[in-house]
């Protein structure tokens, strides 16, 4: 970093036109260093005094897509200010923002901690130049500003809030101003590390750096009255209410929060100690607050593992599969285009065509069979998606996930078929080795037969080329493949006999009627007993607790069952929300089960859960996994903190059995519990595991920022 080298004013490569932004994209997977003069931006060699580091950031992947490390660094050149006699020729520091603080133009820049940056300012006119680095040893001036008419600086990014550089230009004396001079321009540069930039906030015309999260509270800002003390006036203050959070380290019993502010006038943070007094030159004030934790954080964050097993009720919800169920009641409608058409023309319509685009739905249909058809049963539906559970005359048959393909019990290509299950299968709950044909044969009877199909839209599409003239004209996008539609559609028959009287209804019964609505809950509260874990229906529910080594009986579903699980818990059993922000997750585990999760009787679910991959492969050529395109633990569903009540909270979980035809029992739920979000989630097995950052436990507070509104 020798002096000079910045070039004289005549060497400035550009002064006309707008600001130029240059993107340097690093996809090598590791940090790259660019030597001096290796780049030229509109004829200007960059960098001139230091090496430029283009670092990387981690982007979490999944089993199918490994973690990526890349970065897009954006540099600015020819940046103009309101002060027309100062131009930023170029900067290798990235710009967070620019704003005005007390009439002083402020440019906030950042870079990787320990790296170097540089910038060059061109000064127009012949005003006197003042450069102030405020004694920071890591800021180096490379030019004789007054003679060179430019300011060349380099600096190192150090995690030390409040580092600033000032560039001022005073206009020369003018006869029009009585021979006096005034300020011709003033630009202040604030240097931050990348981590500090991510913790910089802008409430009430003040720059605040240091909190992990900050939100200015709604409502009018207040003004405090002037006070008189010993005959001296004290500055009146404007009060800005802040809600703040700061990450806590679980193994530490004490920590310090250091906060830096930049303001036009003196300010203070209520409850915080001043460790660097307000500077009228830079506007910087620095505060700290020691946080003494009286108990170990693990104690403050304790959540009883059996919390969701203390107040439990169960309700069954698959009456729609029964033969005598009334599908003419409210909510049901015809599922064919022409209800009066002949049987051969009465193919079911997809859920998309029926105006159902999310969640659950039930189809029902009838078919009349003779003894021959009953003896050689073959179920065929041309297209089905996403998850489809099949019932014949009230008897559960199986669940498949065709993802747009056909349901065909005689197919040799799918996991459905006549082969039953291999005796070498590792799946549990075996004992029913009969084929699908045998099971259908036992369920069917000569004459009228009623089929029900429980369908769930999960969101997977068919991985196929769309139809509609795509290859011919190129103008048919987006074209929708028939296999990309949801529900059942296309030809549908049983042993060659078309189904008739197709009916459909959106949602599960419990979503419509509310098995555990607020009116019923008041009366049933008296029936709950926390001590023995019995539910209002007097049925004991015990789940295995592997973490504590207790022996328990998992919740085993009947084959084809839909069971609503209601668990209530008190906010008093959770970490104190006034002091701690402790993100929570619902933790589930099991086998051959799918679940939809609702919180506090809201109509929209907060999450859905797939227990394992094995049943996802039934009925499809694809190889879906429950971790596909997911960065988080598939057995954990985050609870939205804003939806938790201050007193009682209620979780409703619709557990749906997804077991195959060869299992003698239904799916199993092994765990239902609340847990803190891990600091890092691990996804994948030992060979390809990766970690993913999630919201951490943080201390929370409400703070008043008091800014002087006038100086007396």
C-alpha positions as CSV (number, residue, x, y, z in Angstrom):
1,X,0.0,0.0,0.0
2,X,2.4,2.7,-1.1
3,X,1.1,6.3,-1.4
4,X,-0.1,7.5,-4.7
5,X,-1.1,5.0,-7.3
6,X,-4.7,6.3,-7.2
7,X,-4.2,8.4,-10.3
8,X,-4.7,12.1,-10.6
9,X,-7.9,13.8,-11.3
10,X,-7.2,13.7,-15.0
11,X,-6.9,9.9,-14.8
12,X,-10.5,9.5,-13.6
13,X,-11.9,7.0,-16.2
14,X,-15.5,8.1,-16.0
15,X,-17.5,11.0,-14.6
16,X,-20.5,11.1,-16.8
17,X,-23.5,8.7,-16.8
18,X,-25.0,6.7,-14.0
19,X,-23.7,4.3,-11.3
20,X,-22.2,1.0,-12.6
21,X,-22.8,-2.1,-10.6
22,X,-20.4,-5.0,-11.3
23,X,-21.3,-8.6,-10.2
24,X,-18.4,-11.0,-9.3
25,X,-19.9,-14.5,-9.0
26,X,-17.8,-17.1,-7.3
27,X,-19.0,-20.7,-8.0
28,X,-15.7,-22.4,-7.3
29,X,-16.8,-23.6,-3.9
30,X,-13.9,-21.8,-2.1
31,X,-12.8,-18.2,-1.5
32,X,-10.9,-16.6,-4.4
33,X,-8.3,-13.8,-4.2
34,X,-8.0,-11.2,-7.0
35,X,-4.6,-9.6,-7.2
36,X,-4.0,-5.9,-7.7
37,X,-4.9,-4.6,-11.1
38,X,-6.4,-7.9,-12.3
39,X,-9.7,-6.3,-13.1
40,X,-10.5,-3.3,-15.2
41,X,-13.8,-1.5,-14.7
42,X,-14.3,1.0,-17.6
43,X,-10.5,1.3,-17.9
44,X,-9.8,1.6,-14.2
45,X,-7.5,-1.1,-12.7
46,X,-9.2,-2.7,-9.7
47,X,-8.1,-3.3,-7.0
48,X,-5.1,-1.0,-6.6
49,X,-3.9,-1.3,-3.1
50,X,-5.0,-4.6,-1.7
51,X,-6.1,-8.1,-2.8
52,X,-9.8,-8.5,-3.3
53,X,-11.3,-11.5,-1.7
54,X,-14.5,-13.0,-3.2
55,X,-15.6,-15.4,-0.5
56,X,-18.4,-18.1,-0.4
57,X,-21.5,-18.8,1.6
58,X,-23.0,-22.1,2.3
59,X,-26.4,-23.0,0.8
60,X,-27.8,-26.2,2.4
61,X,-28.7,-29.1,0.1
62,X,-30.6,-32.3,0.5
63,X,-29.9,-35.9,-0.2
64,X,-30.4,-35.2,-3.9
65,X,-28.5,-31.9,-3.9
66,X,-25.3,-31.5,-1.9
67,X,-24.5,-28.3,-0.1
68,X,-23.4,-25.6,-2.4
69,X,-20.9,-22.9,-1.7
70,X,-21.1,-19.7,-3.8
71,X,-21.3,-16.0,-3.6
72,X,-22.3,-13.0,-5.7
73,X,-20.3,-10.0,-4.8
74,X,-21.6,-6.6,-6.1
75,X,-19.3,-3.7,-6.5
76,X,-20.2,-0.1,-7.3
77,X,-18.5,2.5,-9.5
78,X,-19.2,6.1,-10.4
79,X,-21.7,6.5,-7.5
80,X,-23.0,10.1,-7.1
81,X,-24.0,11.8,-3.9
82,X,-26.2,14.8,-3.2
83,X,-22.9,16.6,-2.6
84,X,-22.1,17.1,-6.2
85,X,-18.4,17.7,-5.6
86,X,-17.9,14.1,-4.3
87,X,-18.0,11.0,-6.5
88,X,-17.2,7.5,-5.5
89,X,-15.0,6.3,-8.3
90,X,-15.2,2.7,-7.2
91,X,-15.5,0.6,-4.1
92,X,-14.5,-3.0,-3.5
93,X,-16.6,-3.0,-0.3
94,X,-20.2,-4.0,-0.8
95,X,-22.9,-1.4,-0.1
96,X,-25.5,-2.2,2.5
97,X,-27.4,1.1,2.1
98,X,-27.0,4.9,1.8
99,X,-29.0,7.4,3.9
100,X,-28.8,10.8,5.4
101,X,-28.2,11.3,9.1
102,X,-28.6,14.8,10.3
103,X,-27.9,16.2,6.8
104,X,-24.7,14.1,6.5
105,X,-24.7,11.6,3.7
106,X,-23.9,8.2,5.1
107,X,-22.7,5.2,3.1
108,X,-22.7,1.8,5.0
109,X,-20.4,-0.8,3.5
110,X,-19.4,-4.3,4.5
111,X,-17.1,-7.2,3.8
112,X,-15.9,-10.5,5.2
113,X,-14.2,-10.3,8.6
114,X,-10.4,-10.1,8.2
115,X,-10.6,-9.2,4.5
116,X,-9.5,-5.9,2.9
117,X,-11.5,-3.4,1.0
118,X,-10.7,-0.1,-0.7
119,X,-12.4,2.9,-2.2
120,X,-11.5,5.9,-4.2
121,X,-13.4,9.2,-4.1
122,X,-12.9,11.9,-6.8
123,X,-13.2,15.5,-5.6
124,X,-14.5,18.0,-8.1
125,X,-13.8,21.8,-7.9
126,X,-11.1,23.4,-5.7
127,X,-12.7,23.2,-2.3
128,X,-10.5,22.2,0.7
129,X,-10.5,18.5,1.4
130,X,-10.6,17.0,5.0
131,X,-10.2,13.3,5.5
132,X,-10.7,11.9,9.0
133,X,-10.1,8.2,9.7
134,X,-10.8,8.8,13.4
135,X,-7.6,7.1,14.5
136,X,-8.5,3.6,13.3
137,X,-5.2,1.8,12.6
138,X,-6.7,-0.5,10.1
139,X,-7.7,2.4,7.8
140,X,-4.9,3.6,5.5
141,X,-4.9,6.7,3.3
142,X,-3.0,6.2,0.1
143,X,-3.3,9.7,-1.5
144,X,-2.4,13.3,-0.9
145,X,-5.9,14.4,-1.2
146,X,-5.4,18.1,-1.4
147,X,-2.9,17.8,-4.3
148,X,-4.2,14.7,-6.0
149,X,-7.9,15.9,-5.8
150,X,-8.9,12.4,-4.9
151,X,-9.1,10.3,-1.7
152,X,-7.8,6.7,-1.9
153,X,-8.4,4.5,1.1
154,X,-8.0,0.9,2.1
155,X,-9.3,-0.8,5.2
156,X,-9.7,-4.1,7.0
157,X,-13.1,-5.4,8.1
158,X,-12.9,-5.8,11.8
159,X,-15.9,-6.7,14.1
160,X,-15.8,-3.5,16.0
161,X,-18.9,-1.4,15.7
162,X,-18.8,2.3,15.1
163,X,-15.8,2.5,12.7
164,X,-16.3,5.5,10.4
165,X,-14.4,7.5,7.8
166,X,-15.3,11.1,7.0
167,X,-14.7,12.8,3.7
168,X,-15.5,16.6,3.7
169,X,-15.0,19.3,1.1
170,X,-15.3,22.9,2.1
171,X,-16.1,25.4,-0.6
172,X,-13.5,28.2,-1.1
173,X,-14.3,31.7,0.1
174,X,-16.7,33.6,-2.1
175,X,-17.4,37.3,-2.5
176,X,-21.0,36.5,-2.7
177,X,-20.8,35.0,0.8
178,X,-18.8,38.0,2.2
179,X,-15.5,36.2,1.8
180,X,-16.5,33.2,4.0
181,X,-16.5,29.6,3.1
182,X,-19.1,26.9,4.0
183,X,-19.4,23.1,3.8
184,X,-19.4,22.0,0.3
185,X,-20.0,18.4,1.0
186,X,-19.7,15.7,3.6
187,X,-19.9,11.9,3.1
188,X,-19.5,9.5,6.1
189,X,-18.5,5.9,5.4
190,X,-19.5,3.2,8.0
191,X,-17.4,0.0,8.0
192,X,-19.1,-3.2,9.0
193,X,-18.3,-6.9,8.8
194,X,-20.7,-9.1,6.9
195,X,-22.0,-10.5,10.3
196,X,-22.5,-6.9,11.6
197,X,-24.4,-5.9,8.4
198,X,-26.8,-8.7,9.0
199,X,-27.5,-7.3,12.5
200,X,-28.0,-3.7,11.4
201,X,-31.4,-2.0,11.8
202,X,-32.9,1.4,11.0
203,X,-35.6,2.4,13.5
204,X,-36.6,6.0,14.0
205,X,-33.9,7.5,11.8
206,X,-31.2,5.8,13.8
207,X,-28.8,3.1,12.7
208,X,-28.6,0.3,15.3
209,X,-26.1,-2.5,15.0
210,X,-25.8,-5.5,17.4
211,X,-29.2,-7.1,17.9
212,X,-30.0,-10.4,16.1
213,X,-33.5,-9.2,15.6
214,X,-35.2,-5.8,16.0
215,X,-38.7,-4.6,15.3
216,X,-40.1,-1.1,15.9
217,X,-43.3,-1.5,17.8
218,X,-46.5,-0.1,16.3
219,X,-48.0,3.1,17.5
220,X,-47.1,6.7,17.8
221,X,-43.6,7.5,19.0
222,X,-43.7,9.6,22.2
223,X,-41.9,12.8,23.2
224,X,-40.7,13.2,26.8
225,X,-41.0,16.7,28.4
226,X,-38.0,18.9,29.1
227,X,-36.7,18.5,32.7
228,X,-35.0,21.2,34.7
229,X,-32.2,20.3,37.0
230,X,-29.8,22.7,38.8
231,X,-31.0,25.4,36.4
232,X,-29.7,23.6,33.4
233,X,-31.9,22.3,30.6
234,X,-31.9,18.7,29.6
235,X,-32.5,17.7,26.0
236,X,-36.1,16.7,25.3
237,X,-36.2,13.1,23.9
238,X,-38.2,11.3,21.4
239,X,-39.0,7.7,22.5
240,X,-39.0,4.9,20.0
241,X,-40.3,1.6,21.3
242,X,-38.3,-1.5,20.2
243,X,-38.8,-5.2,20.4
244,X,-35.4,-6.9,20.3
245,X,-34.0,-10.4,20.4
246,X,-30.4,-11.7,20.8
247,X,-29.2,-15.2,20.4
248,X,-28.2,-17.0,23.6
249,X,-25.5,-19.7,24.0
250,X,-27.0,-22.6,25.9
251,X,-23.8,-23.4,27.8
252,X,-23.2,-19.9,29.1
253,X,-24.8,-18.5,32.3
254,X,-23.9,-14.9,31.4
255,X,-23.4,-12.8,28.3
256,X,-23.0,-9.2,27.1
257,X,-25.0,-7.5,24.5
258,X,-23.1,-4.7,22.8
259,X,-25.0,-2.3,20.6
260,X,-23.8,0.6,18.5
261,X,-26.0,3.4,17.3
262,X,-25.4,6.2,14.8
263,X,-27.7,9.2,15.2
264,X,-27.9,12.9,14.4
265,X,-28.3,13.8,18.0
266,X,-27.5,12.1,21.3
267,X,-29.4,9.0,22.1
268,X,-29.6,6.3,24.8
269,X,-31.0,2.8,25.2
270,X,-33.0,2.4,28.4
271,X,-31.4,-0.1,30.7
272,X,-28.1,-0.1,28.8
273,X,-24.8,1.2,30.0
274,X,-22.9,3.7,27.8
275,X,-19.4,2.4,27.1
276,X,-18.6,4.9,24.3
277,X,-20.1,8.4,24.7
278,X,-21.9,10.1,21.8
279,X,-19.6,11.8,19.3
280,X,-21.0,14.9,17.6
281,X,-18.5,14.3,14.8
282,X,-19.4,10.7,13.9
283,X,-22.8,10.3,15.6
284,X,-21.6,7.1,17.2
285,X,-22.7,5.9,20.7
286,X,-21.9,2.4,22.1
287,X,-23.8,0.6,24.8
288,X,-23.7,-2.7,26.6
289,X,-25.9,-4.7,28.8
290,X,-24.7,-7.7,30.8
291,X,-27.3,-10.5,30.9
292,X,-27.0,-12.5,34.1
293,X,-28.9,-15.8,33.9
294,X,-29.9,-17.0,37.4
295,X,-30.4,-20.5,36.3
296,X,-28.9,-22.8,33.7
297,X,-30.4,-22.1,30.4
298,X,-31.2,-25.8,30.0
299,X,-33.5,-25.4,33.1
300,X,-35.2,-22.4,31.6
301,X,-35.7,-24.2,28.4
302,X,-37.0,-27.5,29.8
303,X,-40.1,-28.9,28.1
304,X,-41.7,-32.0,29.7
305,X,-41.4,-34.8,27.2
306,X,-44.8,-36.1,28.0
307,X,-46.5,-32.7,27.7
308,X,-48.6,-33.8,24.7
309,X,-49.7,-37.0,26.4
310,X,-51.2,-35.5,29.5
311,X,-54.5,-34.3,28.0
312,X,-55.4,-36.5,25.0
313,X,-58.6,-37.4,23.2
314,X,-59.0,-39.6,20.2
315,X,-61.8,-39.7,17.6
316,X,-62.3,-41.9,14.5
317,X,-63.1,-40.2,11.2
318,X,-63.6,-42.6,8.2
319,X,-67.4,-43.1,8.1
320,X,-67.2,-42.1,4.4
321,X,-65.8,-45.6,3.6
322,X,-68.9,-47.4,5.0
323,X,-71.5,-48.9,2.5
324,X,-74.5,-47.2,4.0
325,X,-72.9,-43.7,4.4
326,X,-75.2,-41.0,3.0
327,X,-73.2,-39.2,0.2
328,X,-76.2,-37.0,-0.7
329,X,-75.8,-34.7,2.3
330,X,-74.4,-31.2,2.1
331,X,-70.9,-30.9,0.7
332,X,-71.1,-33.9,-1.7
333,X,-71.5,-33.5,-5.5
334,X,-71.4,-35.4,-8.7
335,X,-67.9,-36.2,-9.8
336,X,-68.6,-36.8,-13.5
337,X,-69.1,-34.3,-16.3
338,X,-72.6,-35.7,-17.2
339,X,-74.3,-37.5,-14.3
340,X,-77.0,-38.9,-16.6
341,X,-74.6,-40.4,-19.1
342,X,-74.3,-44.1,-19.7
343,X,-72.0,-46.0,-17.5
344,X,-69.3,-46.2,-20.1
345,X,-69.2,-42.3,-20.2
346,X,-69.2,-41.8,-16.5
347,X,-65.5,-41.6,-15.8
348,X,-64.6,-39.5,-12.7
349,X,-63.3,-36.0,-13.0
350,X,-60.1,-34.9,-11.5
351,X,-60.1,-32.8,-8.3
352,X,-58.7,-29.9,-10.4
353,X,-61.8,-30.0,-12.6
354,X,-64.0,-30.2,-9.6
355,X,-62.6,-27.1,-8.0
356,X,-60.7,-28.9,-5.2
357,X,-57.0,-27.8,-5.2
358,X,-55.6,-28.7,-1.8
359,X,-55.9,-31.0,1.1
360,X,-58.1,-34.1,1.4
361,X,-61.1,-35.4,-0.6
362,X,-63.3,-38.5,-0.6
363,X,-64.6,-40.2,-3.8
364,X,-67.4,-42.7,-3.7
365,X,-68.6,-44.9,-6.6
366,X,-70.7,-48.0,-7.1
367,X,-70.4,-51.0,-9.4
368,X,-72.6,-54.0,-10.0
369,X,-70.7,-57.3,-10.4
370,X,-71.7,-60.9,-11.2
371,X,-70.1,-63.9,-9.6
372,X,-67.5,-64.2,-12.4
373,X,-66.3,-60.7,-11.9
374,X,-66.1,-61.2,-8.1
375,X,-64.1,-64.3,-8.6
376,X,-61.5,-62.5,-10.9
377,X,-61.3,-59.0,-9.4
378,X,-59.2,-56.4,-11.1
379,X,-59.3,-52.7,-10.0
380,X,-58.3,-50.2,-12.6
381,X,-58.2,-46.4,-12.5
382,X,-56.5,-44.8,-15.5
383,X,-55.0,-41.8,-13.6
384,X,-54.7,-41.2,-9.8
385,X,-52.7,-38.8,-7.6
386,X,-51.3,-38.1,-5.1
387,X,-52.0,-40.4,-2.1
388,X,-55.0,-42.7,-2.6
389,X,-56.4,-45.1,0.0
390,X,-58.9,-47.7,-1.4
391,X,-61.9,-49.2,0.4
392,X,-64.3,-51.9,-0.9
393,X,-67.7,-52.3,0.9
394,X,-66.2,-50.7,4.0
395,X,-63.1,-52.9,4.0
396,X,-59.8,-51.2,3.7
397,X,-57.7,-52.6,0.8
398,X,-54.5,-50.6,0.5
399,X,-52.9,-47.2,0.0
400,X,-50.9,-46.3,-3.1
401,X,-49.1,-43.2,-4.4
402,X,-49.5,-43.3,-8.2
403,X,-48.3,-39.7,-8.8
404,X,-50.5,-39.6,-11.9
405,X,-50.0,-43.2,-13.0
406,X,-52.7,-45.9,-13.1
407,X,-54.0,-47.9,-10.2
408,X,-54.0,-51.5,-11.6
409,X,-54.0,-54.5,-9.3
410,X,-52.7,-56.7,-12.0
411,X,-49.8,-54.5,-13.1
412,X,-46.4,-56.1,-13.1
413,X,-44.6,-52.8,-13.2
414,X,-45.8,-51.2,-10.0
415,X,-45.6,-52.2,-6.4
416,X,-49.2,-53.2,-6.7
417,X,-49.7,-56.6,-8.2
418,X,-50.6,-60.2,-7.6
419,X,-47.3,-61.2,-6.0
420,X,-48.2,-60.2,-2.4
421,X,-45.1,-59.6,-0.4
422,X,-41.8,-61.4,-0.4
423,X,-41.2,-63.5,2.7
424,X,-37.8,-61.8,2.9
425,X,-39.4,-58.3,3.4
426,X,-38.1,-56.4,6.4
427,X,-41.4,-54.6,6.9
428,X,-43.1,-55.1,10.2
429,X,-46.6,-56.1,11.1
430,X,-46.6,-59.0,8.6
431,X,-49.1,-61.8,8.9
432,X,-51.3,-61.1,6.0
433,X,-49.6,-62.7,3.0
434,X,-52.6,-62.8,0.7
435,X,-52.5,-61.0,-2.6
436,X,-54.5,-57.9,-3.5
437,X,-56.8,-60.2,-5.6
438,X,-57.5,-62.4,-2.6
439,X,-58.3,-59.3,-0.4
440,X,-60.6,-57.8,-3.1
441,X,-62.3,-61.2,-3.6
442,X,-63.1,-61.4,0.1
443,X,-64.5,-57.8,0.1
444,X,-66.6,-58.0,-3.0
445,X,-70.0,-59.7,-3.4
446,X,-72.3,-60.3,-6.4
447,X,-74.6,-57.4,-7.0
448,X,-74.1,-53.8,-5.7
449,X,-70.6,-52.9,-4.4
450,X,-69.6,-49.6,-2.9
451,X,-66.0,-48.3,-3.3
452,X,-64.5,-45.3,-1.5
453,X,-61.2,-43.6,-2.3
454,X,-59.6,-41.3,0.3
455,X,-57.4,-38.9,-1.7
456,X,-54.8,-36.4,-0.4
457,X,-53.2,-33.7,-2.5
458,X,-49.5,-33.5,-1.4
459,X,-48.1,-31.4,-4.2
460,X,-46.0,-33.8,-6.2
461,X,-46.5,-33.6,-9.9
462,X,-45.9,-36.2,-12.6
463,X,-42.4,-36.0,-14.0
464,X,-43.5,-36.2,-17.6
465,X,-43.5,-34.2,-20.8
466,X,-46.7,-32.1,-21.0
467,X,-49.1,-32.7,-23.8
468,X,-50.9,-30.1,-25.9
469,X,-48.7,-29.4,-28.9
470,X,-45.6,-28.4,-27.1
471,X,-43.2,-30.0,-29.6
472,X,-45.2,-28.9,-32.6
473,X,-45.8,-25.2,-32.0
474,X,-43.8,-24.2,-29.0
475,X,-46.7,-21.9,-27.9
476,X,-48.8,-24.3,-25.8
477,X,-47.0,-23.7,-22.5
478,X,-48.1,-24.2,-19.9
479,X,-49.7,-27.4,-21.0
480,X,-51.0,-29.7,-18.3
481,X,-50.5,-33.4,-18.6
482,X,-53.5,-35.6,-17.6
483,X,-51.1,-37.3,-15.2
484,X,-50.3,-34.0,-13.6
485,X,-53.9,-33.6,-12.3
486,X,-54.9,-34.6,-8.8
487,X,-57.5,-37.1,-7.7
488,X,-59.0,-39.8,-9.9
489,X,-59.8,-39.3,-13.6
490,X,-60.0,-41.3,-16.8
491,X,-61.4,-44.8,-17.3
492,X,-62.2,-46.6,-14.1
493,X,-63.6,-50.1,-13.8
494,X,-63.8,-53.2,-11.6
495,X,-63.1,-56.4,-13.5
496,X,-64.0,-54.6,-16.8
497,X,-67.3,-53.2,-15.4
498,X,-67.3,-49.4,-15.3
499,X,-68.0,-47.6,-12.0
500,X,-71.2,-45.6,-11.7
501,X,-72.6,-42.9,-9.5
502,X,-69.4,-41.1,-8.8
503,X,-69.6,-38.6,-5.9
504,X,-67.0,-36.4,-4.3
505,X,-66.5,-34.2,-1.2
506,X,-63.6,-32.0,-0.2
507,X,-61.9,-32.4,3.3
508,X,-62.0,-35.0,6.0
509,X,-65.2,-35.1,8.1
510,X,-63.3,-33.7,11.1
511,X,-62.2,-30.7,9.1
512,X,-65.9,-29.9,8.4
513,X,-67.7,-30.7,11.6
514,X,-64.8,-30.2,14.0
515,X,-64.7,-33.3,16.3
516,X,-63.1,-31.1,19.0
517,X,-64.7,-27.7,18.4
518,X,-64.8,-25.0,21.1
519,X,-68.4,-25.7,22.3
520,X,-67.7,-29.4,22.9
521,X,-64.3,-28.6,24.5
522,X,-65.9,-26.8,27.5
523,X,-67.9,-29.8,28.6
524,X,-65.2,-32.3,27.9
525,X,-62.5,-30.5,30.0
526,X,-64.1,-31.9,33.1
527,X,-63.4,-35.5,31.8
528,X,-59.7,-35.0,31.4
529,X,-57.3,-36.3,34.0
530,X,-53.7,-35.2,33.7
531,X,-52.3,-37.5,36.3
532,X,-53.0,-40.8,34.5
533,X,-52.9,-39.6,30.9
534,X,-56.5,-40.7,30.3
535,X,-58.5,-38.9,27.6
536,X,-62.0,-37.6,27.8
537,X,-63.2,-40.8,26.1
538,X,-61.6,-42.8,29.0
539,X,-59.2,-44.4,26.6
540,X,-55.6,-44.6,27.8
541,X,-53.1,-43.4,25.2
542,X,-49.5,-44.3,25.9
543,X,-46.7,-43.6,23.5
544,X,-43.1,-45.0,23.6
545,X,-40.6,-42.7,25.1
546,X,-37.3,-43.7,23.8
547,X,-35.4,-40.7,25.2
548,X,-36.3,-41.5,28.8
549,X,-36.1,-45.3,28.3
550,X,-39.7,-45.9,29.3
551,X,-41.6,-48.8,27.9
552,X,-44.9,-47.9,26.3
553,X,-47.4,-49.1,23.8
554,X,-47.3,-47.2,20.5
555,X,-50.6,-45.8,19.2
556,X,-51.5,-48.3,16.5
557,X,-54.1,-47.4,14.0
558,X,-56.7,-49.8,12.6
559,X,-56.2,-50.6,8.9
560,X,-57.4,-47.7,6.8
561,X,-58.3,-45.6,9.9
562,X,-58.3,-41.8,10.2
563,X,-57.8,-40.9,13.8
564,X,-57.9,-37.4,15.2
565,X,-55.5,-36.9,18.1
566,X,-56.2,-33.9,20.3
567,X,-53.5,-32.7,22.7
568,X,-53.8,-29.6,24.8
569,X,-51.0,-27.9,26.7
570,X,-50.6,-24.8,28.8
571,X,-48.2,-21.9,27.9
572,X,-47.1,-22.2,31.5
573,X,-45.3,-25.5,30.6
574,X,-43.3,-23.8,27.9
575,X,-40.2,-21.5,28.3
576,X,-41.2,-18.0,29.5
577,X,-42.2,-16.2,26.4
578,X,-41.7,-12.8,28.0
579,X,-38.0,-13.5,28.5
580,X,-37.0,-16.1,25.9
581,X,-37.8,-16.7,22.2
582,X,-37.7,-20.4,22.1
583,X,-38.8,-21.8,18.8
584,X,-40.7,-25.1,19.2
585,X,-41.3,-28.1,16.9
586,X,-43.8,-30.9,17.0
587,X,-41.8,-34.1,16.9
588,X,-43.5,-37.2,15.4
589,X,-42.2,-40.6,14.5
590,X,-43.8,-43.8,13.3
591,X,-44.4,-46.1,10.3
592,X,-47.0,-46.3,7.5
593,X,-48.7,-43.1,8.7
594,X,-49.4,-39.7,7.2
595,X,-50.6,-36.7,9.3
596,X,-52.0,-33.2,8.9
597,X,-51.5,-30.9,11.8
598,X,-53.7,-28.0,13.1
599,X,-53.0,-25.5,15.9
600,X,-55.6,-23.8,18.0
601,X,-58.6,-24.7,15.8
602,X,-57.4,-22.8,12.8
603,X,-58.8,-24.0,9.5
604,X,-55.4,-24.0,7.7
605,X,-52.9,-26.7,8.8
606,X,-49.5,-25.7,10.1
607,X,-47.8,-28.7,8.6
608,X,-48.0,-32.2,7.2
609,X,-46.0,-35.3,8.0
610,X,-45.0,-38.5,6.2
611,X,-43.7,-41.2,8.6
612,X,-41.3,-43.0,6.2
613,X,-40.4,-43.5,2.6
614,X,-41.5,-47.1,2.2
615,X,-45.2,-46.4,1.4
616,X,-44.4,-43.5,-0.9
617,X,-43.1,-46.0,-3.4
618,X,-46.3,-48.0,-3.7
619,X,-48.0,-47.6,-7.1
620,X,-45.3,-45.5,-8.8
621,X,-42.3,-45.9,-11.0
622,X,-40.7,-42.9,-9.3
623,X,-38.5,-43.0,-6.2
624,X,-39.9,-40.2,-4.0
625,X,-38.4,-39.5,-0.6
626,X,-39.9,-37.4,2.2
627,X,-36.7,-35.3,2.3
628,X,-36.9,-34.4,-1.4
629,X,-36.2,-30.6,-1.7
630,X,-36.4,-30.3,2.1
631,X,-33.7,-28.7,4.2
632,X,-35.1,-29.6,7.6
633,X,-35.8,-32.7,9.7
634,X,-38.9,-34.4,8.2
635,X,-40.0,-35.6,11.6
636,X,-40.2,-32.0,13.0
637,X,-42.9,-29.5,12.2
638,X,-42.2,-26.0,13.5
639,X,-44.9,-24.3,15.5
640,X,-45.6,-20.7,14.5
641,X,-44.9,-18.8,17.6
642,X,-47.3,-16.0,16.8
643,X,-50.2,-18.4,16.8
644,X,-49.5,-19.8,20.4
645,X,-52.0,-18.5,23.0
646,X,-50.9,-17.1,26.4
647,X,-53.0,-19.7,28.2
648,X,-54.2,-23.0,26.7
649,X,-53.1,-24.3,23.3
650,X,-54.6,-27.2,21.4
651,X,-53.0,-29.4,18.7
652,X,-55.3,-31.4,16.4
653,X,-53.5,-34.1,14.4
654,X,-55.3,-36.2,11.8
655,X,-53.3,-39.4,11.7
656,X,-54.1,-41.5,8.5
657,X,-53.2,-45.1,8.1
658,X,-51.2,-45.8,4.9
659,X,-50.5,-49.4,5.4
660,X,-50.2,-51.9,2.5
661,X,-52.6,-54.8,1.9
662,X,-50.1,-57.3,3.2
663,X,-49.9,-55.8,6.8
664,X,-52.3,-57.3,9.3
665,X,-52.3,-54.1,11.4
666,X,-52.4,-50.5,10.5
667,X,-49.7,-47.8,10.9
668,X,-48.0,-46.9,14.1
669,X,-47.3,-43.6,15.9
670,X,-44.3,-43.9,18.2
671,X,-43.8,-40.4,19.4
672,X,-45.8,-37.2,19.8
673,X,-43.9,-34.5,21.7
674,X,-42.8,-30.9,21.7
675,X,-39.1,-30.1,21.5
676,X,-37.0,-27.0,21.0
677,X,-35.7,-26.5,17.5
678,X,-32.1,-27.8,17.4
679,X,-29.4,-25.2,16.8
680,X,-28.5,-27.2,13.7
681,X,-30.6,-29.9,12.0
682,X,-28.9,-32.9,10.5
683,X,-30.4,-34.3,7.4
684,X,-29.4,-37.5,5.7
685,X,-27.4,-40.5,6.7
686,X,-23.8,-40.8,7.8
687,X,-22.5,-40.9,4.2
688,X,-24.3,-37.7,3.1
689,X,-25.4,-35.9,6.1
690,X,-25.4,-32.1,6.2
691,X,-26.4,-29.4,8.7
692,X,-28.9,-26.7,8.4
693,X,-29.2,-23.6,10.5
694,X,-32.6,-23.0,12.2
695,X,-33.9,-20.2,14.5
696,X,-31.9,-20.3,17.7
697,X,-33.1,-19.7,21.3
698,X,-32.8,-16.0,22.0
699,X,-33.3,-13.6,24.8
700,X,-36.1,-11.1,24.1
701,X,-36.8,-7.7,25.5
702,X,-38.7,-4.5,24.9
703,X,-36.4,-1.5,24.9
704,X,-36.9,2.3,24.6
705,X,-34.6,4.1,22.3
706,X,-34.5,7.8,23.4
707,X,-33.2,10.3,20.9
708,X,-32.7,13.9,21.8
709,X,-35.2,16.1,19.8
710,X,-33.4,19.3,20.6
711,X,-30.2,20.4,22.3
712,X,-30.5,23.1,25.0
